[in-house]
Amino acid sequence: MKLPIYLDYNATTPVDKRVLEKILPYFTEHFGNAASRSHLYGWTAQDAVENARQQIADLIGAEAKEIVFTSGATEANNLAIKGLYELFSTSKNHIITVETEHKAILDVCKHLEKLGCETTYLKPDSAGLISLEQIENAIRPETFLISVMYANNEIGTIQPIREIGALAHKNDILFHTDATQVLGKVAIDVDADNIDLLSLSGHKLYAPKGIGALYIRKKSKASQLIAQIDGGRHERGYRSGTLNVTGIVGLGEACEIAKNELLAENQRLSILRDKLEQGILQNIADVQVNGNIENRLPNLTNISFGGVDGENLLMSFRDIAVSSGSACTSATVEPSYVLKAIGLDDNLAYATIRFSLGKFTTEEEIDFTIKYVKEVVESLR
């Protein structure tokens, strides 16, 4: 068993060896530009891109032409929200979202507020859930978008996405979801879930970093969103720039693997997650699990440890790689805004650890982690 044990899969994942094997030829042998339409090198690259586009679409129940490649979910979120605001700004200027969204949503909304956009930030309950009643009460005549993360990246809570989407459509409002953390962990059907726009990223799915996509429903006003990067009108005019063929091939292959292995892998991960969680709860006093226990990501548990200094706790975990929250905010000294939003005080929020498991996590590693966490916590107390 190699130390430190990696239990931070919600931050990023290693590239699956099968994905790596698939993309290697596109660095050297099939290195063509997918926009080069006059020779075999370009055609080969373009064929690979279109195959990957179909693989991604198949995983979420979309059509291949509804997939637009980006550099990641952050760019996809920016394209979706800024692109729609630019489309609607002369007639509508109101967005509904949630306090516990990823910064890639919250910061975009803050930016648009400087341009005249208005945002309602819904406060979740203690499990991280929002209600349809909250959304309904927040809807205005000028609301053009509801954006709700499919599952929270810190506590794993899964929102009632299908019902939210139906409510949005009932009120002629577009619905966007950041599905970065659920891709490959939860079965997604964009039609059944009433989703107009969906953001995803490769590096959470055992594909390379620097590649992602935005699903844009073609039979909705979402298809009219305004591009945010100009220069060449790539991706049917939605996103200009030379395509990252190697990353795209990797993302497509990762989606294909996830589609075939999702059910079995999720069952395995939920068993390991529950073993880790119960092992900690049964062996360490004054701990609590945060989030919605009934409906959450199968690979994640978010646990608070009372009676310890939060900074010392995280720094003491030398033999396991874990985090106190989102990788995008881990450099800050502030307690997690997600945990604060669901009611934790500063001290407990600081002393909270996110354990996120992945396809290379073993039962031996979980057994070690339970004993190791107990030793560290007791020594700090």
Beta strands, then each sheet from edge to edge (+ up, - down):
strand 1: 5-6
strand 2: 67-70
strand 3: 94-98
strand 4: 118-122
strand 5: 143-147
strand 6: 174-178
strand 7: 197-201
strand 8: 212-216
strand 9: 287-290
strand 10: 300-305
strand 11: 320-321
strand 12: 352-356
sheet 1: 1+ 11+
sheet 2: 2+ 8- 7+ 6+ 5+ 3+ 4+
sheet 3: 9+ 10- 12+
end
